[in-house]
Amino acid sequence: MSQHNFKAPQRQRGVTLVIVLLLLIVVTLLGLAAMRGSILQERMAGNVTARGIAFQNAESALRIAEEWLRDADPTVPSSGCSGGVCAMPVDGAAPAYEASNFWYTTGNYRAISVDDESNIAMLRYTIESLGEGTASATSSGPSECLGAEGDDAGCVGSDGAATVRNYRITAIAATDNGAEVVLQSTFQMP
């Protein structure tokens, strides 16, 4: 018979524990990165939605301004702005709406009331005179030159051209979370 020497097991050194802890840290970092990416995507989606809402409201403000301009046919001040209607800028001067605090100075703009439940913080427009010009039969149409009845009557004379008044309408819409959209349109009236 042979004798076998059996050694007593050696003490464990904890290598397995260190490896498991390192793997746990890696998995935690991956989870945190995924969470951060998801939060960023959620914020981006919210911002896109807010910008879309602001855009739609600014577009609505343009249409309201066109209707008001057609119905009210306001007198253009000789200089500056009054009641949301601004005089034509002097040659080389910046448009009125580019002035600092323009949208926060009463008289420069016309405000549109919004529903308290909407997240629109500001909805305003201003109308700026661009002077008189002519509308020819080829360039004028219902969307470019509207009379008081909402049609193009009076915009194009029998000779194919008529004098029209040109306006630039600038609308601004801002949401509660900071999305802001500025839109412009040009408008002609006989």
HELIX and SHEET records of a PDB file:
HELIX    1   1 VAL A   15  ALA A   72  1                                  58    
HELIX    2   2 ALA A   96  GLU A   98  5                                   3    
HELIX    3   3 PHE A  102  TYR A  104  5                                   3    
SHEET    1   A 4 CYS A  81  SER A  82  0                                        
SHEET    2   A 4 VAL A  85  CYS A  86 -1                                        
SHEET    3   A 4 ILE A 120  SER A 136  1                                        
SHEET    4   A 4 ARG A 110  ALA A 111 -1                                        
SHEET    1   B 5 CYS A  81  SER A  82  0                                        
SHEET    2   B 5 VAL A  85  CYS A  86 -1                                        
SHEET    3   B 5 ILE A 120  SER A 136  1                                        
SHEET    4   B 5 ALA A 161  THR A 175 -1                                        
SHEET    5   B 5 GLU A 180  MET A 189 -1                                        
END                                                                             
